[in-house]
Amino acid sequence: MVFEGSSVAISHTGKVRSNNQDSGYSGSNLFVVADGMGGHAGGDVASSIAIQRMEPLDQAYASTDDAQASLQAAATTAAGDLIRAAKDRPELAGLGTTLSAIIMVDDYAVIGHIGDSRIYLFRDDALTQITADHTFVQRLVDSGRITPEEARYHPRRSVLMRVLSDMDADPELDMFVMHTQPGDRWLLCSDGLSGVVDESHILKAMRMGMAPGRTADNLLKQALDGGAPDNVTIVLVDVGGQHAVSSGTPTIVGSASNPLNISIPAARSVLTNWLHPVRQAANEPTHFEPAAEYLEELIEEDRRRARRRRLGWIAGMLLVVAMLGVAAFAAYSWTQTRYFVGADDDSVVIFQGVQQNIGPIVLSTPLRDTDILLADLPPYQRTTVERTITARSLADAEAIVVRLQAGADANAIETPLPTPLPTPTPTEGAG
């Protein structure tokens, strides 16, 4: 049964890389994305070989089991082709490619996947990631060592643990079958999209209800607006739906669309690399496939990095605490060079420090009790002392006390003590 729906495939070099190592395929029943790795030409060759081996699978199948067997067989054949290519052309050693493919069989989607390209399903207004990334950081996420958000910016996010390559003649694909229904929209993409545009923005584009071509253009624009540091390949597949049913004519995009013109560039001179570091980086591989035993080394390195981060955080906090302590001591020392005149119970006192306190921390101490009673001061001076009088220095505080003493003396003269009344003499004969 020929699949009924509409689809589109687009691929873009991006804003940094000098060539497109991605390949994509959209046909009648088969839909594929392959993201090549292995340097300037190695990635081109790898993804092109994968698409060439997948293309004959674009046909109707009697059962999902037949489709799964065909997918696995084609992937194994592609791996053999990669091994032979590396032997024939030693400069291609280390080439490989991710592979994410869907074969539509009646009401089912037969899915084969290896690497970190992704397949999403948009259904009932929700977006779900169907495939799991075969990356080092995904293993860290699965083991709870880091969060998915931390994985997006992890320095090892490009390390692939499983991939079609010249190092494995029997690649292990994730293979499973899912029921599909009219209205479903499947998105296959390289990490040039998923690594730049997060799922919330992909979901927003899906919800707009545009045709596959316009939706793919929208997603590509978002990736380009986000800097597009890698190649971007998108294959969108609508199951039935409101948009016109495609003719089923295959569309091949990316490096697989022109596989015969792949050339191996000469090594760049040191001067050119120094003058154009961005272009040089653009020709470096986007992924790296380690040997099997490398995983434990990477995990141990990640643990060391985590310990260094913790030690750095603790050292930073101790440094901040020390700086705050030094600043607090310096501030307190400065307050002890200040003086003011104020009241303590019923007398005038010279204080060392400042009038303000910080919570329970008192920033002043009595320095000398002047023995001038508040009651002896004129009312205006008494009020001023109770509010405190700031002194520029200890000598200034002493001068203020002298003026207060003079005010107390003058107040005593102006307000003499009342004369006591004479005691009355008893009258004789009283009684």
For each residue, the residues with C-beta under 8 A, 3 or more apart:
1: 60 105 106
2: 28 29 60 248
3: 28 29 104 248
4: 239 240 245
5: 104 237 238 239 240 241 245 246
6: 211 212 237 238 241 243 244 245 246
7: 26 31 212 235 236 237 238 246 251
8: 26 212 213 216 234 235 236 251
9: 24 25 26 31 216 233 234 235 236 251 252 253
10: 24 216 217 220 233 234 253
11: 20 22 23 24 231 232 233 234 253 254
12: 20 192 220 223 224 228 231 232 233
13: 17 18 19 20 231
14: 17 192 223 224 228 229 230 231 232
15: 224 227 228 229
16: 227 228 229 230 278 281 282
17: 13 14 20 21 229 230 231 282 283 286
18: 13 40 279 282 283
19: 13 40 44 255 283
20: 11 12 13 17 44 231 254 255
21: 17 35 36 37 43 44 46 47 231 254 255 286
22: 11 33 34 35 36 47 190 192 231 232 233 253 254 255
23: 11 32 33 34 36 47 48 50 51 97 233 252 253 254 255 256 257
24: 9 10 11 32 33 34 51 188 233 234 235 251 252 253 254 256
25: 9 30 31 32 51 54 55 58 235 250 251 252 253 256
26: 7 8 9 31 235 237 250 251
27: 30 31 55 58 248 249 250 251
28: 2 3 58 59 248 250
29: 2 3 58 59 60 61 103 104 105
30: 25 27 54 55 57 58 59 101 102 103 104
31: 7 9 25 26 27 101 102 104 186 188 235 237
32: 23 24 25 50 51 54 99 100 101 102 188 235
33: 22 23 24 98 99 100 101 117 188 189 190 233 234 235
34: 22 23 24 46 47 50 51 54 97 98 99 100 117 254 256
35: 21 22 43 47 97 98 115 116 117 190 191 192 231 233 286 287
36: 21 22 23 42 43 44 45 46 47 48 95 96 97 255
37: 21 42 43 46 94 95 96 97 98 160 163 165 285 286 287 288 289
38: 41 42 43 45 46 92 93 94 95 96 285
39: 42 43 92 94 95 283 284 285
40: 18 19 43 44 264 265 283
41: 38 44 45 91 92 262 263 264 265
42: 36 37 38 39 45 46 91 92 93 94 95 96 285
43: 21 35 36 37 38 39 40 46 47 95 97 255 285 286
44: 19 20 21 36 40 41 47 48 255 259 262
45: 36 38 41 42 48 49 85 92 95 255 259 262
46: 21 34 36 37 38 42 43 49 50 82 95 96 97 164 165
47: 21 22 23 34 35 36 43 44 50 51 97 254 255 256
48: 23 36 44 45 51 52 255 256 259 262
49: 45 46 52 53 78 81 82 85 97
50: 23 32 34 46 47 53 54 75 78 97 99 164 256
51: 23 24 25 32 34 47 48 54 55 252 256
52: 48 49 55 78 256 259
53: 49 50 56 74 75 77 78 81
54: 25 30 32 34 50 51 57 58 74 78 99 101
55: 25 27 30 51 52 58 250 252
56: 53 59 74
57: 30 54 67 70 71 74 101 103
58: 25 27 28 29 30 54 55 250
59: 28 29 30 56
60: 1 2 29 105
61: 29 64 66 67 70 103 105 110
62: 66
63: 66 67 105
64: 61 67 68 105 108 110 177
65: 68 69
66: 61 62 63 69 70
67: 57 61 63 64 70 71 103 105 110
68: 64 65 71 72 110 112 175 177
69: 65 66 72 73
70: 57 61 66 67 73 74 103
71: 57 67 68 74 75 101 103 110 112 173 175
72: 68 69 75 76 112 173 175
73: 69 70 76 77
74: 53 54 56 57 70 71 77 78
75: 50 53 71 72 78 79 99 112 114 164 171 173
76: 72 73 79 80 169 170 171
77: 53 73 74 80 81
78: 49 50 52 53 54 74 75 81 82 99 164
79: 75 76 82 83 164 165 166 168 169 170 171
80: 76 77 83 84 169
81: 49 53 77 78 84 85
82: 46 49 78 79 85 86 95 96 97 164 165 166
83: 79 80 86 87 166 169
84: 80 81 87 88
85: 45 49 81 82 88 89 92 95 166
86: 82 83 89 90 92 93 94 95 166
87: 83 84 90
88: 84 85
89: 85 86 92 264
90: 86 87 93
91: 41 42 264
92: 38 39 41 42 45 85 86 89 95 166 264
93: 38 42 86 90 166
94: 37 38 39 42 86 165 166 285 289
95: 36 37 38 39 42 43 45 46 82 85 86 92 165 166
96: 36 37 38 42 46 82 160 163 164 165 166 167 287 289
97: 23 34 35 36 37 43 46 47 49 50 82 115 163 164 165
98: 33 34 35 37 114 115 116 117 160 163 164 190 287
99: 32 33 34 50 54 75 78 112 113 114 115 117 164 173
100: 32 33 34 111 112 113 114 115 117 118 119 131 188
101: 30 31 32 33 54 57 71 111 112 113 188
102: 30 31 32 109 110 111 119 186 188 237
103: 29 30 57 61 67 70 71 109 110 112
104: 3 5 29 30 31 108 109 110 180 237 239
105: 1 29 60 61 63 64 67 108 109 110
106: 1
107: 179 180 181
108: 64 104 105 177 178 179 180
109: 102 103 104 105 177 178 179 180 186
110: 61 64 67 68 71 102 103 104 105 175 177
111: 100 101 102 119 130 131 174 175 176 177 178
112: 68 71 72 75 99 100 101 103 173 174 175
113: 99 100 101 117 119 131 132 173 174 175
114: 75 98 99 100 134 162 163 164 171 172 173 174
115: 35 97 98 99 100 133 134 160 162 163 164 287
116: 35 98 133 134 135 138 160 191 287
117: 33 34 35 98 99 100 113 131 188 189 190 191 233
118: 100 129 130 131 133 187 188 189 191 194
119: 100 102 111 113 129 130 131 186 187 188
120: 127 128 129 130 186 187 189 199 202
121: 127 128 130 178 184 185 186 187
122: 126 127 128 184 185 186 187 203 206
123: 126 128 181 183 184 185
124:
125: 207
126: 122 123 203
127: 120 121 122 199 202 203 206
128: 120 121 122 123
129: 118 119 120 132 199
130: 111 118 119 120 121 178
131: 100 111 113 117 118 119 174
132: 113 129 138 174
133: 115 116 118 137 138
134: 114 115 116 138 160 161 162 163 174
135: 116 138 139 157 158 159 160 161
136: 139 140 156 157 159 160 161 290 295 298
137: 133 140 141 146 151 154 156 157 159
138: 116 132 133 134 135 141 142 151
139: 135 136 142 143 161 295 299
140: 136 137 143 145 146 151 154 299 302
141: 137 138 144 145 146 147 148 151
142: 138 139
143: 139 140
144: 141
145: 140 141 302 306
146: 137 140 141 150 151 154
147: 141 150 151
148: 141 151 152
149: 152 153
150: 146 147 153 154
151: 137 138 140 141 146 147 148 154 157
152: 148 149 157 195 198
153: 149 150 157
154: 137 140 146 150 151 157
155:
156: 136 137 159 298 302
157: 135 136 137 151 152 153 154 195
158: 135 286 287 288
159: 135 136 137 156 287 288 289 290 298
160: 37 96 98 115 116 134 135 136 163 287 288 289
161: 134 135 136 139 289 290 295
162: 114 115 134 171 172
163: 37 96 97 98 114 115 134 160 171 287 289
164: 46 50 75 78 79 82 96 97 98 99 114 115 168 171
165: 37 46 79 82 94 95 96 97 168 171 289
166: 79 82 83 85 86 92 93 94 95 96
167: 96 289 291
168: 79 164 165 171
169: 76 79 80 83
170: 76 79
171: 75 76 79 114 162 163 164 165 168
172: 114 162
173: 71 72 75 99 112 113 114
174: 111 112 113 114 131 132 134
175: 68 71 72 110 111 112 113
176: 111
177: 64 68 108 109 110 111
178: 108 109 111 121 130
179: 107 108 109
180: 104 107 108 109 184 186 239
181: 107 123 184 239
182: 239 240 241
183: 123 239 240 241
184: 121 122 123 180 181 238 239
185: 121 122 123 206 212 236 237 238 239 241
186: 31 102 109 119 120 121 122 180 236 237 239
187: 118 119 120 121 122 202 206 234 235 236 237
188: 24 31 32 33 100 101 102 117 118 119 234 235 236 237
189: 33 117 118 120 192 193 194 219 232 233 234 235
190: 22 33 35 98 117 193 194 230 231 232 233
191: 35 116 117 118 194 195 230 286
192: 12 14 22 35 189 195 196 223 228 229 230 231 232 233
193: 189 190 196 197 202 219 220 223 232 233 234
194: 118 189 190 191 197 202
195: 152 157 191 192 230
196: 192 193 222 223 226 227 228 229 230 232
197: 193 194 201 202 219 222 223 226
198: 152 201 202
199: 120 127 129 202 203
200: 203 204
201: 197 198 204 205 222
202: 120 127 187 193 194 197 198 199 205 206 219
203: 122 126 127 199 200 206 207
204: 200 201 207 208
205: 201 202 208 215 218 219 222
206: 122 127 185 187 202 203 215
207: 125 203 204
208: 204 205 215 218
209: 242
210: 214 215 218
211: 6 214 215 243 244
212: 6 7 8 185 215 216 236 237 238 243
213: 8 216 217 236
214: 210 211 217 218
215: 205 206 208 210 211 212 218 219 236
216: 8 9 10 212 213 219 220 234 236
217: 10 213 214 220 221
218: 205 208 210 214 215 221 222
219: 189 193 197 202 205 215 216 222 223 234
220: 10 12 193 216 217 223 224 232 234
221: 217 218 224 225
222: 196 197 201 205 218 219 225 226
223: 12 14 192 193 196 197 219 220 226 228 232
224: 12 14 15 220 221 227 228 232
225: 221 222
226: 196 197 222 223
227: 15 16 196 224
228: 12 14 15 16 192 196 223 224 232
229: 14 15 16 17 192 196
230: 14 16 17 190 191 192 195 196 286
231: 11 12 13 14 17 20 21 22 35 190 192 254 286
232: 11 12 14 22 189 190 192 193 196 220 223 224 228
233: 9 10 11 12 22 23 24 33 35 117 189 190 192 193 253 254
234: 8 9 10 11 24 33 187 188 189 193 216 219 220
235: 7 8 9 24 25 26 31 32 33 187 188 189
236: 7 8 9 185 186 187 188 212 213 215 216
237: 5 6 7 26 31 102 104 185 186 187 188 212
238: 5 6 7 184 185 212 241 243
239: 4 5 104 180 181 182 183 184 185 186
240: 4 5 182 183
241: 5 6 182 183 185 238
242: 209
243: 6 211 212 238
244: 6 211
245: 4 5 6
246: 5 6 7 249
247:
248: 2 3 27 28
249: 27 246
250: 25 26 27 28 55 58
251: 7 8 9 24 25 26 27
252: 9 23 24 25 51 55 256 257
253: 9 10 11 22 23 24 25 233 256 257
254: 11 20 21 22 23 24 34 47 231 233 257
255: 19 20 21 22 23 36 43 44 45 47 48 258 259 262
256: 23 24 25 34 47 48 50 51 52 252 253 259
257: 23 252 253 254
258: 255 261
259: 44 45 48 52 255 256 262
260:
261: 258
262: 41 44 45 48 255 259
263: 41
264: 40 41 89 91 92
265: 40 41 268 283
266:
267:
268: 265 272 273 280
269: 272 273
270: 273 274
271: 274 275
272: 268 269 275 276 280
273: 268 269 270 276 277 280
274: 270 271 277
275: 271 272
276: 272 273 279 280
277: 273 274 280 281
278: 16 281 282
279: 18 276 282 283
280: 268 272 273 276 277 283 284
281: 16 277 278 284
282: 16 17 18 278 279
283: 17 18 19 39 40 265 279 280
284: 39 280 281
285: 37 38 39 42 43 94 288
286: 17 21 35 37 43 158 191 230 231
287: 35 37 96 98 115 116 158 159 160 163
288: 37 158 159 160 285
289: 37 94 96 159 160 161 163 165 167
290: 136 159 161 294 295 298
291: 167 294
292: 295
293: 296 297
294: 290 291 297 298
295: 136 139 161 290 292 298 299
296: 293 299 300
297: 293 294 300 301
298: 136 156 159 290 294 295 301 302
299: 139 140 295 296 302 303
300: 296 297 303 304
301: 297 298 304 305
302: 140 145 156 298 299 305 306
303: 299 300 306 307
304: 300 301 307 308
305: 301 302 308 309
306: 145 302 303 309 310
307: 303 304 310 311
308: 304 305 311 312
309: 305 306 312 313
310: 306 307 313 314
311: 307 308 314 315
312: 308 309 315 316
313: 309 310 316 317
314: 310 311 317 318
315: 311 312 318 319
316: 312 313 319 320
317: 313 314 320 321
318: 314 315 321 322
319: 315 316 322 323
320: 316 317 323 324
321: 317 318 324 325
322: 318 319 325 326
323: 319 320 326 327
324: 320 321 327 328
325: 321 322 328 329
326: 322 323 329 330
327: 323 324 330 331
328: 324 325 331 332
329: 325 326 332 333
330: 326 327 333 334
331: 327 328 334 335
332: 328 329 335 336 363
333: 329 330 336 337
334: 330 331 337 338
335: 331 332 338 353 354 363 364
336: 332 333 352 353
337: 333 334
338: 334 335 352 353 354 390 391
339: 350 351 352 353 367 391 393 394 396 397
340: 350 351 353 354 355 364 388 389 390 391 397
341: 348 349 350 351 385 388 389 391 397 400 401 404
342: 348 349 351 355 385 386 388 389
343: 346 347 348 349 374 385 386 388
344: 347 348 349 366 369
345:
346: 343 373 374 375
347: 343 344 369 370 371 372 373 374
348: 341 342 343 344 369 370 372 373 374 377 385 401 404
349: 341 342 343 344 366 367 368 369 370
350: 339 340 341 366 367 368 370 391 394 397 398 401
351: 339 340 341 342 364 365 366 367 388
352: 336 338 339 364 365 367 394
353: 335 336 338 339 340 362 363 364 365
354: 335 338 340 363 364
355: 340 342 364 388 390
356: 363
357: 360 361 362 363 364
358: 361 363
359:
360: 357
361: 357 358
362: 353 357 365
363: 332 335 353 354 356 357 358
364: 335 340 351 352 353 354 355 357
365: 351 352 353 362
366: 344 349 350 351 369
367: 339 349 350 351 352 394
368: 349 350
369: 344 347 348 349 366
370: 347 348 349 350 401 404 405
371: 347
372: 347 348 376 377 401 404 405 408
373: 346 347 348 376 377 408
374: 343 346 347 348 377 382 385 386
375: 346 382
376: 372 373 408 411 412
377: 348 372 373 374 381 382 385 404 407 408 411
378: 381 382 407 408 410 411
379: 382 383
380: 383 384
381: 377 378 384 385 404 407 408
382: 374 375 377 378 379 385 386
383: 379 380 386 387
384: 380 381 387 389
385: 341 342 343 348 374 377 381 382 388 389 404
386: 342 343 374 382 383
387: 383 384
388: 340 341 342 343 351 355 385
389: 340 341 342 384 385 400
390: 338 340 355
391: 338 339 340 341 350 394 396 397 400
392: 396
393: 339 396 397
394: 339 350 352 367 391 397 398
395: 398 399
396: 339 391 392 393 399 400
397: 339 340 341 350 391 393 394 400 401
398: 350 394 395 401 402
399: 395 396 402 403
400: 341 389 391 396 397 403 404
401: 341 348 350 370 372 397 398 404 405
402: 398 399 405 406
403: 399 400 406 407
404: 341 348 370 372 377 381 385 400 401 407 408
405: 370 372 401 402 408 409
406: 402 403 409 410
407: 377 378 381 403 404 410 411
408: 372 373 376 377 378 381 404 405 411 412
409: 405 406 412 413
410: 378 406 407 413 414
411: 376 377 378 407 408 414 415
412: 376 408 409 415
413: 409 410 416
414: 410 411
415: 411 412
416: 413
417:
418:
419:
420:
421:
422:
423:
424:
425:
426: 430
427: 430
428:
429:
430: 426 427
431:
